Amino acid sequence: MAESPDVKFTEFDYWSSDPHLQMLKAALPFMEVSQQRAFSLLVRIQELRHTMALYGQAQDPDLEICALEKAPSSPADMLLAVRPFAPAREQDFIDVIINFIQGFQIRRNYQEMQESVSAQAGNGPSPSPAPFPFEQLKGLLSPQQQSQLENIQLVLQAMQLM
């Protein structure tokens, strides 16, 4: 299977390989088919060993492969990390989900700010605003967009359970 020229590699790909394995991968097209099979398997086995060694030596959580960078702090951070690897259509859908999440975060921050201002003024907590009007929004959308909105609602409900 030929890879497209815009293939992106994750941090995990860089950590599970090494320059010698990359050299073997680059040489594969110049080998006979029987050699390609054997060396392809060798490369994958070596990558698996490398990965197992990385996790096996990590007694300190800071050495874990995923802890080498700042850990993502929200589902939106995870979606932003996954987005560059998705096809264009899925990137658009991920953008919609991220925008919804950010909108809810802004709303939550606004509510907290209002409660804080109300508490400082001695008025006690303010009544919570009405829930987000998904049904009204659905009326403005095409059937395909309505389906996507329903999917987003399911994702958001699942995230609230986390």
N, C-alpha and C positions, 0 to 999 in steps of 0.2 A: 504494500500500500504506500503510495507516494504521499508525503506530507506537504501541506501547503506552505508557501514561504513565510506566512505570517504566524507560524506556530510559536507560541510563547512558552517559556519554561518558568516553573514555580521555584520558590526557594528550596522546596523539597527536592526538586530535580537536581539542583546544583549540589545539595548536601549528600545526595545518594549516589553521586557519580564522582569520577575523578578524571584528570586530563588523559590518562592512559586509556580509560574506557571510551572517552570521546574520540581518541585517535583510532581505536578499533572500529567504532561506529562509522567513522569517516572512510575507513578502508573497505568496509563491507561491500559496496557496489563493485569493487575491482576484483573480488574473489569469485571463484566458481560457486555455483549454487550449493553444492554439498558443503563447501567451506563456510558459506554465508550462514547456513542453518546452524552449524556447530558453533561458530563464533558469535552469532546472535544469542544463542542460549548461554554461552559463556559470559557475555556482557550482562545479560539479565540476572544471572546467578550472582555475578560479582556485585551488581547493584543491590541485590537483595542482601547479600552478606554485609555490604557497606552500611546499609540501613539498619540491619540487626545490630551491628557493632555500635552504631551511633546511639541507639536506644539502650543497648546493653550496658554501655559504660556510663550512662547518665544516672549517677546516684544523687546528684544535686539537680533539682528541678530547673535550675538556670541553664543546665547543659542540654536539656531536652530540645529536640529539633524545632519544635514549635515555640519554645520559649526564648529562642535566640533573638527574636525581634520582640518588640512590645506586643503583648497579647491583645487581640481585638477585644473591645469592651462591649460590643453590642451586635445584634444581628445585622444592623446596617453596615458595620465594619466588615463582617464576613461577606455580605453581598458585594461590597465594594472590592474586596479581594478576589472574589469569584468572577466578577463582571468581565474583566479583560479576556477571559478564556471562553466566554460564551459566544455563540453565533450572534449576529447583529439583531435578529428578531428577539432573541432572549435577552440581549442587553437592554433593549427598549423596555421589556417587561420588568427587568430588574430595576431599571431607572424609576418606573412607576412605583414599585414597592418601596424603594428607598425614599422617594418623595413622600409617600404616605407615612412612612415611619418618621421621617423628619417633621412632617406636619403634626403628627401626634406628639412628638417631643416638644415642639414649639407650644402646642396647646397645653401640655402638662406643665411646662415651665411658666406659662402665662397664669395658669390656675394657681400654681404654688406662689407666684409673685402676688397675685390678688389676695390669697389667703394670708400671706405675710403682711401685706399692707393693711388688710382688714384687722388682723390680730394686733398690729402696732397701734392702730387707731382705737383699739378697745372695743370694736364692734363684734368680736367673735368671728368664727369662720363663716365665710360667705357660702350661700347655697351653691351646690355644684351645678354647672351649666348643663344644658340638655346634651344628650349623646350626639355624636356625629351623624348627620342626616344621610345615611347611605342610600335610603330608598329615594329621597329627593334627587340625589346625585345620579342614581341609576336611570331615572326618567329622562335625563339629559343626554344619555350615552347611546351609542349604537349597540346592537345585540352582541357583537364581538367584544366591545368595551365593557358591556354589562357582565359578560362571562368572566372577563379578566378581573373586574371589580369583585365579583363573588370569590374568585380564587384568592385575591388579596385579602378579603375578609377572613377567609379560612386561615391564611398564613398569620394574620394579625391575631386571631383568636388563639392559634397554637403558640405564638410568641408570648401572649399574656399568661399562658399556663406555665411557661418556663420559669 
